[in-house]
């Protein structure tokens, strides 16, 4: 049984973010700020989808006239499966994950994934760190790692480290445009220019079994989680690395979704600052 949503306002386009849990989501605030900036007449709300009722929730939104939806944990792979068409970046990434749904006038669903461009924009534009010719280490080989691989074009090399070597190797096989190899956490033995934590270890305050040597004073350690100091961030700071969390990525991927839906690109810096201050 899907829940009922607020009555639609005439002339207002409706969007939502679906997840479980979802009450913590900052996406409604972010998109409200984007709408103010760009004078877009929209509403955007957080919708709790049952763990066994994601597709039914999406179909209900379509019936109610929603124009699109963002998708967060744990539904990104399910979102991929219900799409009738996919963006080129989803296809090229091979991730099987979608975080942005557009509901077309013919009732079809178009899927995209803005996580990769969100990560790159935050690192390059907001943090001023060039990815070109850098040696990059990605920790984790799950859906988050899959979703960002296509954003690392220009890197000199990419190493994917995971608890199980086989899972990392599967992901490495899809990298064509630079040197790439798989590793376990424990066998890492040198510093990297950019280290991205794409695991969920920060949710449980679990330290990753990675050696200190992967960090240096010239490294950027990027934690895809946001809103808390994770053990990964603490370890990176202790070893002199520049550290950033994923709040900027959250706003940047939302801006890309907003652009897909509305055809106008909002300014992200003031929204990031507002969330930091809050």
VENKA-V502554 format. One record per pair of residues at least 12 apart in sequence whose C-alpha atoms are under 6 Angstrom apart, sorted by the first residue. I is the first residue (numbers start at 0). GAP is how many residues later the second one is. Records with the same first field share a line. If there is no record, write none. Layout:
I: GAP + GAP
This chain:
1: 55
11: 29 + 30
12: 29
13: 28 + 29 + 52 + 53
14: 29 + 51 + 52 + 53 + 54
15: 28 + 29 + 30 + 53
16: 29 + 30 + 52 + 53 + 54
17: 29 + 30 + 53
18: 29 + 30 + 53 + 54
19: 28
21: 26
27: 16 + 17
33: 232
66: 36
67: 33 + 34 + 35
68: 32
69: 29 + 30
70: 28
75: 21 + 22 + 23
76: 19 + 20
78: 19
79: 16 + 17 + 18
82: 26 + 27 + 28
83: 24 + 25 + 26
84: 25
85: 24 + 25
86: 25
89: 22
92: 57
94: 51 + 52
97: 13 + 14 + 15
98: 14
99: 12 + 13
113: 139
114: 138
115: 31 + 32 + 35
116: 34
117: 131 + 134 + 135
118: 130
119: 31
121: 126 + 127
130: 24
131: 22 + 23
132: 22 + 23
133: 21 + 22 + 59
134: 21 + 22 + 57 + 58
135: 22 + 56 + 57 + 58 + 59
136: 21 + 22 + 23 + 58
137: 22 + 57 + 58
138: 22 + 58 + 59
139: 21 + 22 + 58 + 59
140: 21 + 27
143: 54
144: 53
155: 22
156: 21 + 22 + 23
157: 22
158: 21 + 22 + 23
159: 22
160: 21 + 22 + 23 + 24
161: 22 + 23
162: 21
164: 18 + 19
167: 14
168: 13
184: 25
185: 24
189: 23 + 24
190: 22 + 23 + 24
191: 22
192: 26
193: 25 + 26 + 27
194: 26
195: 26
196: 26
201: 28
204: 25
206: 24
214: 26
215: 24 + 25
216: 23 + 24
218: 22
219: 21 + 22 + 23
220: 22
221: 22 + 23
222: 22 + 23
223: 21 + 22
224: 21
225: 19 + 20 + 21
